[in-house]
Amino acid sequence: MTSDHDIAITEAVYARDLAVKVYIVPTSAPESDGTIEWQSTTMILVTVRAGDQEGLGYTYAAPSCADVVWSMLKPHIVGENVLDIPALHAKMVQAIRNQGTCGIAMMAVSAVDTALWDLKARLFGVPICNLLGRVKDSMLIYGSGGFTSYNAGELQKQLGGWAADGIGHVKMKIGRDPVSDVQRVSLAREAIGPKVKLFVDANGAYTVKQAIAKARDFGPYDVSWFEEPVVAYDHAGLRFIREHVQPEVNIAGGEYGYTLSYFKSMLEDHTVDVLQADATRCGGVTGFLKAGFLAEAYALPFSSHCAPMLHLAVALALPSFYIAEYFYDHVRIESMFFDGFITPRNGYMQPDLIRPGLGVEFKYEDAAKYQQ
C-alpha cells in the first residue's frame, strides 16, 4: 500500500514548472576582440521547479534562445522525473534535431540541463560538485579581458589589477590590428611582471602563417597560451600552427564546440594542446562532463570558457580540468545577479560547500531593470 509520505516523495521529483527570462546588460564600455565588437551581453535564465525546490541554469545567447526553451524544450521537462537527467537531456537533443544540434538550440538545451542539475543537487541538499564527486577542492582561474578596444592605460590597469590581486594567469585579446599586437603584448607583460603567465586570444583573426609569425614575435614576452589563432573549424590550420610554434606555446581551442563529436574530431586531428569547452553551449553540465572525460582519454588538459560560477560546480569533478576563464563581462554580470558569487583568492575559486546546487541564488530585484 502506498503511503502519503511515499506519494509526497514521488511528487517531489517531478517537474511542475519551467520558466525562462531574458536579461540584457550593457557593457561598462564598448568592447571588441579580434573579429567582433559588442556593447551588451545577454543572459538567458532558466528555472525548473519540483517539490519545494527550484533549480536555475543559464546561458549567454541571443534573446531568441528563450523561445526555443519555451516552445521546444519545456514540453519535454514539465511532468518528468528531474532525477533522470540523462533521459531528459536525450529528449531535448532529439527535440532540436531539425533545428541543428548547435548554436542557439543547443545553448537552450545547455541552460535547461544546468537547471536540472542544480535542482537535483538542491533536492539532495548538496552542492553539484559533491553530487558528482570531487577530485579537487578549488578551481584555478585566469583573468580574461584585455579587449582590443582598450587603450594602453585600460589594458595595463585591468591585467595589472588581476596580477596585483594574486591571479597568476591573465589573457588578452589580439588580432584586430595585427601591426599593433606585439606592442600591446609588451605593454601587458610590463603591467603584470615577469612571474604571471600571459595568454593571448586571437578569436580566429589570423591566417596560419600570420599566427606562426606572431607566436615567434611574442617570444620575448613569454606568451604561453595562444587561443584560436585561426578560425575554430580550420583543423588542418590549427594542427599546422601547433606543430610549428615554439614548444612552450600551447594552442587552445574548443569554445565553439556544441557536440561531443566536435570535441572528438578536434582531439583526433591533434589541433590543440588544451581543449576548451563551454557548459553554456555544449549541453550544460551533462555535455561539459562528457567533453572533460574525453579530454582525459586523450591525456590533454581541459579548460572552461566563460561563465565561471557555472563551471566551478562541475570543474572540481573532472580529473583532466586545468584552468577556468574568469571572463570580465560574465564576472561582472554574475557578481551582480548571483548571491553567493565566489571571489577568487590567490588565483583560485573555491565553492561554498554549505550552499546546495550551483551555490547561488538569483537576485531578481537587482536584475529586474535588465529584464526584457
Buried (B, 14 or more C-beta within 10 A) or exposed (E): EEEEEEEEEEEBBBBEEBBBBBBEBEBEEEBBBBBEEBEEBBBBBBBBBBBEBBBBBBBBBEEEBBBBBBEBBBEBBBEBEBBBBEEBBEBBBEBBEEBEBBBBBBBBBBBBBBBBBBBBBBBBEBBBBBBBEBEBEBBBBBBBBBBBBBEBEBBBEBBBBBBEEEBBBBBBBBBBEBEEBBEBBBBBBBBBEEEBBBBBBBBBBBBBEBBBBBBEBBEEBBBBBBBBBBBBEBBEBBBBBBEEBEEEBBBBBBBBBBBBEBBBBBBEEBBBBBBBBBBBBBBBBBBBBBBBBBBBEBEBBBBBBBBBBBBBBBBBBBEBBBBBBBBBBBBBBBEBBBEBBBEBEEBBBBBEEEBBBBBBBBBEEEBEEBEE
